[in-house]
């Protein structure tokens, strides 16, 4: 009898009576208990987090910053309640603590009293970080605690981002204020630079004017020195003449009675003295002409210097909104120049003989010279003209005294003028030096003010001036500068879809395991008839494989139409699971055929090893090394990887690899089962009286 027919006969046994049919139905539906019920129970738990009761404590007292009220606790509370992340219950701190302890609430979130104050402190001198307090209790549920850590990390990040945006917005507003003030400062520096430029030009004009004034005052001082020297010579000469004539008059008057004899004895001496007086008067008159010629020139130079300084002073210091810084020095120079001009005018007046003094002096000198010369000419005849000579000598003496007094007065006036001119020259020199220093300082000041204005304009250009749109954009970026650009390839839409590749093979393995509890791994009729080992093996494998196909179809139908499992490659998934159930049936058959009752325990142990090393929940790399070693050598590891690609999408490399592995396991298990069938065709005492039976 062929293997398919033997398999059909085996399955027909389940149609004889109500209990076998119920058992067959149970076999078909058993994978649903592991596959459908498990997946259904946590198909999308994250979509139902709003059913988890969580205590929310808002003790925040609020704060103020920059004249604005901050209530970060209220804002966060409002946002959490609107998010529907959990089932929030606003309670007191004591209620939250007790509720987490007794299981009323799975966890609690507390905003302390200083929450807003700490956030607002970012704008003060001592910034502090705001703190959110989370209380969990793993005795209530460990997974909820893990979920809460992820959720509250996002809550904390959102709160931090909002606080950072507020702080950064104030910084950008400050930038705009600084920019505006810097622009004003730059405009003021431009005006300052312009004023300093005008002052610089004025200081240069002042220096040039003082240079000319210095030259004029030097010429005036030199001319007055020469006039003073000539006046001194005039005074000395006139004094000597006066003293000589006085002696002569005294002697003549004293010896008038004895003149006759005396004149006779001293005619030559009298003639010599008269000639000396004539020569002296001539020298004095000659120097007086030099004084008359030099005095007008000196007066003219003094007036030019005074007029130049007065013009510079009026141009730079009068009727201007901002007087020149050198005005005080310029005023003193103008006054000194005016004084020298006055002295020169006085001297010129004296020389010009507005009162007749100089003409009188010159006339007296001419008369003295003439009379002295006449006396010299007449000296041989003095004795004859004694009376006339005495009279003339007295007149000569009187004229010489007057000349000496005028010369002294002239010398004194010129001495005063010389001293004033020297002081003027010194003062104008000092003013010239100061004006040169002022010009140099004004040049540096103008250069510095230009650099200041340029630097302020450059600084204003570099200081950002953001409008409201720019501030909002920049604060949004800087508050959250790094964003995760997540690209989820072949995304599983929910938790159940992600775990389906793990629970589906588990249910099929259990289905095969239970099937061989009702169906013998080796067909007894074939064994008794002495059929071939391969025929016996196939006859025991085919019924369970057929049941596995039916189990797979029922399981996928419920998962897809009842629970909502969406498969990218539905047909591929169905066909692959047919291969999976055939492989699992072959492995379970061999373990039962080879080890008998102990084989059922080995089937369960192998299931546990596959579940722990398949990487169905966490990546296998996170498991201990023992499971990493087992992972590539067990069929369920390859099944899980292949189902992930078939259900959620991706490359088919792991699918083809899994098909090859499953085919190899199926062929190998059937070969080992055939070997076991051959051995069981020989009866032994152990088979007649087994040590263990289930």
Secondary structure, 3 states (H helix, E strand, C coil): CCHHHHHHHHHHHHHCCHHHHHHHHHHHHHHHHHCHHHHHHCCCHHHHHHHCEEEEEECCCCEEECCEEECHHHHHHHHHHHHCCCEEEECCHHHHHHHHHHCCCCEEEEECCCHHHHHHHHHCCCCCCCCEEEEECCCCCHHHHHHHHHHHHHHHHHHHHHHHHHHHHHHHHHHHHHHHHHHHHHHHHHHHHHHHHHHHHHHHHHHHHHHHHHHHHHHHHHHHHHHHHHHHHHHHHHHHHHHHHHHHHHHHHHCHHHHHHHHHHHHHHHHHHHHHHHHHHHHHHHHHHHHHHHHHHHHHHHHHHHHHHHHHHHHHHCCCCCCCCCHHHHHHHHHHHHHHHHHHHHHHHHHHCCCCHHHHHHHHHHHHHHHHHHHHHHHHHCCCCHHHHHHHHHHHHHHHHHHHHHHHHHHHHHHHHHHHHHHHHHHHHHHHHHHHHHHHHHHHHHHHHHHHHHHHHHHHHHCCCCCHHHHHHHHHHHHCCCCCCCCCCCCCCCHHHHHHHHHHHHHHHHHHHHHHHHCCCCCHHHHHCCCCHHHHHHHHHHHHHHHHHHHHHHHHHHHHHHHCCCCCCHHHHHHHHHHHHHHHHHHHHHHHHHHCHHHHHHHHHHHHHHHHHCCCCCCHHHCCHHHHHHHCCCHHHHHHHHHHHHHHCCCCHHHHHHHHHHHHHHHHHHHHHHHHHHHHCCCCHHHHCCCCCC
